[in-house]
Amino acid sequence: MQTIIFMGSTLEDIRNFPTSARQALGRQLLRLQEGLDPQDWKPMKTIGPGVREVRIHAGGAFRAFYVTNIGNAVYVLHAFVKKTQTTSPKDIALGQQRFKQIGK
């Protein structure tokens, strides 16, 4: 089972999600630890190679950027509440910054 590493304030951000969103994201992170894909995801090449976005629909739109192709870990780069149709430049920039911190 892969280790989960939360980058920056990501764990605290997830703790601020509503209970239903936290639980749904937790189930998807467990799938990642087991080597499975989340049930709803898309690639986020603008953030970095291998970065994906897990999508949670639980009384709102919640997202988390992650990467699994570095070492034996799941790096959760950023988690946020999505408020518009497109991902905000601020969220993309933060994901890119944290991806670079991994030091691939």
N, C-alpha and C positions, 0 to 999 in steps of 0.2 A: 504494500500500500504506500502510495506516495505521500510525502509530507506536504502540508500546506504552509506557505509563507505569505503573510499579508504585508504588502508594501505600504509604507507611510501610515496614513490615518485610516486605511481601508477597513480594518477590523472595527474600529470605533464607528465608522460610517455605517457599516452593516448593522451594528448594534442599535443604531438609531432608526433602522427600518421598522415598519410595523411587524408585529409577531408573525403574521401569515407570510410576509415577504421574506423574513429571516429564515423561517422554517423551509420555505420553498428553495431558497438559495442554498441552505445547508444540505438539502437532499441532492442538489445538483453538484455541489462541491464534493460530496461523498462519491458520486458517480465518477468524478474526475480522479479522485484518489484511487479508485478501483480500476482505472484505465479505460473507463467508458466515456463516451461523449455525453454532454448535457442533452436534455430533451429538446431544447430550443436554443440555438446558437448561430452566430454568423462570424465569418472571418473579419478581422479588423487590420488589414494590411497597412492602413495609414499610421497605425501605432507602431508596428514592428512585425518582422517575419514570425509567423506562428501564433500571433496574438489573436484571440477570439473574444467574442462578447457573449456571455450567457444572458438570456432574456427571461425575466420573471414577470408574470402577470398575476398580481395578487392585490386587487384593490388599487391598482396603479401600475405604472411601468417602471420596473427596477432593472438595473443593468450592472454587470460586473465584467471588467476586462481581465483576462487571465492568459497565461502561457504555460504549456506543459512540456515543451521540447528542450528544456534546459535542465540538465542534471536529472535527479530523481525527485523532483518537487513540482508542485502546482504553485505558481506565483500568481497571487491575486493582486493585480496592479491598482485597480480603482473600482469603487462601487458607488453608485449614485442613483438618484431618482430621475427618470427621464421625463421632461416636461414638454418637449416639442417633438415634432416629427423627425427632425434630424438630430444627431448627437452634437452637442455644443462644442465649439472650438476649445473652450476652457477644459472640458472633460477629455477631449482628444489630446491636448497638450500635456495634461497631467499624466495620462496614460503613457505617452511617449517619454516623458521625463522619468517616470518610475521604471519603464522598460530599460532605459539606458543605465539606470542604477544597478541593474542585475549584473552588469559587466560581462555579458556573454562572450 
